[in-house]
Amino acid sequence: MNEFRQDWLEELSELLRIPSISADPERQSDVRAAGEWVVARIRAAGGEAELVEWPATGAGSRPLAIGELRASENAESAPTVLCYGHFDVQPPAPLELWETPPFEPTIRGEWLYARGIADDKGQLWMLLKAAELLAEAGELPVNIRFACDGEEEIGGHSIVDWLAADERGADAGIVFDSGMQRRGAPEFNLAVRGLCYFHVTVRTGTRDLHSGMYGGVSLNATHALLQTLAGVLARDGRLPEPLRAGIAPPTEEELAGWRDLQPGDEALSEQGSRPMDPSAGEDYYVRTWAEPAVDVHGLASGSPQLQKTVLPVEAEANVSIRLAPGQDRAEIAAVFERLLRESAPDGAEVEIALLSSAPPGLISPDQPVVALAQNAFEHVTGVRPLLVRSGGSIPLVPALAERGIPAIVTGFALPDSNIHSPNERMLVDYMSLGVATARELFLRLAALG
């Protein structure tokens, strides 16, 4: 394994010192500076790179760092690997909780502390450094394209739009922006869930009514809303069958790996949570990674504070469904709305607005790139990565899948890396481990050609 040398620390620290906080309007020049740093590193390694305004019109544009290092030999026939990372970071507040300044990288014990070291500047640097080392040695066997953005932390979609418009594509995608649940146990995240988020409004008349005079005979909007929502909620941990259409079930290899993870009951208990039914702990990973889930996020009707004996005439709620890999968001959104309307009581006026949506994404574990990447990680770390999924929604993953680019989403952060929190950190040993693993990964992916 390459040692984490002092010159590597100094180089990485240049990037970490840039306060590229995308959520802060006063730091937009710093976000740009971080993108320019990425561009400069690719050029210094012998590649071509530029800061691209997106959209290209310039109105409301955000910079993307786009570049490429060509294979040392036979570049025209070599496979192409697309690497993604983001150079923006979360705001560091509250500053008083940092033991050392957030933008002054500091080694304390076995950890390197700095905002962005784990999410995601440090992990992007691993890919850049590995590509640079191979290029300098004349041993780079693949073309490596870098497509990086400075708006991931604010939910920007420029990189997704850029990918949709990109004509070249790639044979594989690599994203170092994740981690592992415990030390020495690397993971590949092969799927993310999608999302459909709705606002539901129910009306039952023209005005609130006196419950003593009309209770028991007039529609109550709160009751009507609860009855409406019941049409999409799970019973005994299972959603109505129409909302399960299209699910891509996990493979036996995936399930075997998940059984080695922390038991679901423990995971729930650590969060101070209570299981929704007796099987929730046993089914924890299947339900959160491979099944759809419906949740009501907020309700408003009448007054829960004041003592008012009325029948509310209006009630509203925010409710969403997380889509399992394999599901079609347009199809499920239509079914979701139908079930809500069918469940509403006669006489209730129901309005349903789809506020946002994102498709799920799935990379088949049978893709050759997965085995090649597992071999690379096992060769360097001594451990074969587990194949896991994410319960959240990451727009880039389905965007890559839609382009037919099988992607490996992985990384070297740990649960105690304090991502998005004060004292963000990464194991010093994992910095050099990440470089060595990325280097081996690029070498192995040459087999795709």
N, C-alpha and C positions, 0 to 999 in steps of 0.2 A: 504494500500500500504506500502511496506517496505521503511523505511527511507534510504536515501543515506548516510550511516554511514561513519565515518572517516576511519575506517579500510578498507572499500570497496574502498574508494578513494586511499588509500595508495597501496592497492593491484593492482588496475587498473593502477595506475601511474607507477608501475614497468614495465608493458608491453609498456605503452606509451613512456617511456623514451628510449626504444631501437630504434635506428634510422634504422629501417629495410627497407631501400630504395632499392627495387629490381632493379631499373633502374641504380643504381650506382655500378659498379664492385667492388669498394673499400668497399662496405657495405654488401657484401655477407655473411660475418661472422655474421653480425648483423641480417640479415634475418634468418639465422639458429638459432641464439640465441632467436629470437621471437618464432620460431617454438618449440624450447626446452621449452620455458616458457609455451606454451599451453599444451605440453605433461606433464609438471610437475603439472599443475593445475588439469588435469584429474586424474593423479595418486594420488594427494593429496586428491581428493574427493573419493578415493577408487576404481577408475577404472584402466584399463590397457591402456597404450598408448606408442607409439614409434615414432621416427622420421624416416620416410621411404624415402629412396633414389628412385627417379623415373626419368627415367627408372631404373630398378633394376640393370642394368649392371654397373651403376656408371658413365659411359661416358656422360658428359653433364647433369648429374643428378641434380634434384632440390628437396629440402626436402618437404615432405608432413607430416603434423602432423595427425596421425591416432590413434584413441582411442575409448574406449567404457566404459560407465557406465551401469552396468546391473540392471535390475529392482530389487527392494527390495524384492519382493516375486514372485515366479512362473515365473522366468525369461525365462524359456524355452518356455512358452506359451504366454508371454507378447508381445504386438506389438513392432516393432522396428522403431525408428525415426532416420533419418540421418540428422545431422546438418552440414551446411557448413558455413565457413567464411574464410577470408584471413587475414594473419598477416603481409603482406607487405604494404608499404605506398608509396604515391607519394613524389617526391622530394619537399622539402619545399621552394625552391627558388621562388621569390626573398626574401631573408632573411630580408632585410631592411623594408619590409612591415609588418612584424610580430610585434605586440605590446609587446609580451612576447616570449621567446625562444620556437621554435616549439616542442622541445622534453622535455620541462619542463611543465607538466600539471599545469594550473593555473585557478582558479575560479575568474571570474570578473562578478559581478552582478549575473544574472540568468544563465550564461553560463560557461561551462568548456571548456577551450581552449587547444588544442594540435593537432599536426599532427596525424591523424589516429583515433581520437576520434569518428568521424562519419563514416569514411570509412577506415577500417572496424573494427579496434581493439575494439573500445568501444561497438559496437553492437555484435561482437563475444563474448565479455566478458559477456554480458547480458545472453546469452544462457549457457555459462559455469557456471556462478554463480547460475542461476536458477536450473540447473541440480545438482550442488553441494549441494544446500540447501535441495532439496528433498532427495538426497541420504543420507545426514547426519541425516535427520529426520526419515529415514527408510520409506519414503513415495513415493519413485520413482516408478510409476506404469508401466513404459515403459523402454525398452532398448534404450539407447541413444548412437548412434555412431557419432563420430566427424571426419570429413574429411576436413582438412583445408590446404590451400596452401600459398606459399609465392611468387607467380608470377602473381597474378591477375592484378596488375597494369601495367604489361608489356605484357599482352595478352597471357600468358602461357596456355597450354592445358593439363598439367600433370594431373590435377584433373579429367578432362573429360576422359582421357585415363585410369586412375585408376578406375573410375566408370565403364567403359566398361569392365574391366577385373575382377571387383569385383564379387564374386560368391554369396554373401549373400543377397545383396539388402536391401530393407527396405519397410515398409508399408506407410511411409510418409517422405517427405523431408521438412526441415525448413531452410530458408536462411534469416537472418537479415542483409541485405546489401542494403537497400533501404530507403524510407522515405514517407513523406506525403506532399501534396501540401499546406496545411495550418494546423495550430495548432489544435489539438483535433480532427482530421479527419483522422484516420488510413486508409491505403489502402493495398489491396492484389494485387500483380502484377501476373496475371494468364497467361500471354502470352508475348512472344517476337517475333519480326519479324526476318526472316532470311535475307541472303544477297548473291547475286551473283555479283562479281565485274569484269568488262571486260576492256580490252584495245583493241581499234579498230583502224586499220590502213587502209587507202584508198590510192591507187596509180592510176594515170591516164595516165601515159606515161613514157618516159625515162628522161625528163629534164623539168625544168621550161621554159615557153614560153612567148614571147613578147605579151602583151595584145592587142596592137594596130594591130598586124598582125594576131593573132589567137583568140582573144576574140570574143565570140559569135559563134564560130564553134568548138573549142576544149574543151574537158572536163577539168573543173577546179576542182582540188582535194578538195579544201575547200567547194565548192558547193556540190560536190559529197558526202562528209562526212556529211554535214548538211542534205542532202536528205536522207542519210542512217539512221541517228539518228532519223529523223522524224518518222520512222516506228515503234518506240517503245515509243514515247513520248505521254503524256496525252493530250486529247482534252476536253475542258470544264471540267477539273478535273477528267477525267475517262480514264484509260489506255485501249488499245485495248483488246477486250474480251479474246483472247488467253492467255494474260498475267494475267488474273483474275481467271484462272481455279483452282479449289480446295479450294477457300477461305472458311474458317470456320467463318460464320457471328457471331457477338456478340449476346448474349441472350437479352431478354427484361429486365432482371434484371441488366445486365451490362449497357445497354443503359440508363435505368432510373437513374443509379448512375452517369453516365457521364454528364447527363443534369444538375446535381447539381454542377458541376465543373466550374471553371472560363470560361466565354464565350470565344470561339476561337478567335474572333476578338480582344479581349483584350490581349490574350496571344500572338498573332502575333504583336500587336502594341508595347507591352512591349519589344519585341526583336528588335524593329526598322525595322520590316519586312512589306512587302506589300503582300496582298493575291494574289494568282495566278489567281483567277477567282472569280466572285461574290458569289459563294457558299462555298468558302474555309473556312470562319470563322464558318459558321453553321455546316459544316461537319468536323471540325478540329479534333476531337477525333477519329471519325470513320476512317478518312483518315490516321492518323498517327499511329493508334494502330491496325486497323483491315483490312486495304487495302494495296495492293502493291503500290510501288512508284518508279518511274524511275527518276534518276537525272544524268546530265552530270557534271562531276567534273572538267574537264579541257580540253582545245583544243589547238592544236599547228599546224600552217600551215602558210607558207609565212612569212611576217614580219608585225606585227601591229605597229612597231615603225618607221621603215624607209619607205620612200616614194618609193615603188618599183612597177612598172607597169608590173607585171608578172602574169601568170597563174600558181599557185603552182602545182607541180606534186605529192606532198605527203601531207597528212593531217592525224592527229591522235587525239584520244580522250580517256579519261577514263570515263566510264559510268557504273552505277550500278542499280540494281533493289533490293529494299527491299521486301522480300517475306512475304506475309500475313500468319498468322497462318493457318495451313491446307494445304498449298501449298507444292509441291514436288520440291526440288531445282534442281534435275537433269532434270525433265520434263520442268520446267520453263526456265532453262538455254538453253535447246535445242530450245524451242519456241522463246526465245529472239534472239538467233543467226539466226534462220530462218527468223524472221521478219526483222532483219537488212539486210540480204542478199537480200530478196525480195524487199526491199525499195531502194536498191542501184541502180544507173542508169546503163544502159547497157554499158559495156566497162570498168567499174571501177573494179579494183582488190581490194577485201576486205579481210583483215586478222583479225580474231577475236581470242583473247586469254582470257580464263577465268583465272584471276589471283588468286582469292580466293572465297570461298563460305562457308556459314554456314546455317544450317537448321533453320526454325522457330520452336517455341515450344508453346504448348498450354496445359494447365491443365483445364479440363472441370469444370465449376462452379458447376456442379451437383455431383462432387466427394464428398463423405461423409467427407473427411478431411477438405474441404472448410467450410462447415457449422459448424463443430466442432471448427475450428479455429476462425471463426467469433463469435461464442458464447463465446469463451474464451476472445477475445479482448473486446467484448461488456461488459462482466462481469466486467472486470478490468477498462476499460476506460470510460464506459458508452455510447460508440458510436459503432455502427455496421460498420465494415470496408467496404469501397467501393471496388468493384471488377473492377480493371483497367487493362490495358495492357501497354506494352512498345513498342515504335517505334524503339528502338535499338535492337542490337543482343547480347545476353548473352549465350554463348555456353553451360553453365551448365544446363540451364533450358530445352532445347530440349534433352540433354543427360539424364536427370532424366526422362523426359516423355518417351523416348525411352526404358528405363528400366522398365517402368510401375510404376514409383514412383511419385505419385501426390505431388507436392511441393507448399508450401506457401512462396512466396518471398515478404518480407515486411520489415519494419524498422521504425526508429524513427528520422531520419534526417529530416531537414526542408530546404526549398529553400534557407534560409539565414544561413545554416550551413557552408557555404564556403568550400564545398568539392572540393578538388584539388586546392584550393586557399590559400593564406596566411590567418592566423587567423581562421583556421578550428575550429569548435565548436559544442557543443551539449548542449541542455538545461539540467541543473543539475537535475531538477525534472524528466526528461525523462530517466535518467539512472536508477533510482529506479523503474520508471514506466515500463521500458523495462524488468527488472528482474521479477517484479510481473506478467507481462503479459506472459512472457516465462514460468514461473512456472505454471500458470493456463493453458497454452497451453499444456504443457506436461501432466498435470492431465487429461485434456479433451480427449487427443489423446488415452488414455487408452481404450476408447470405440471402437477403431478400432479392438480390440481383440474379 
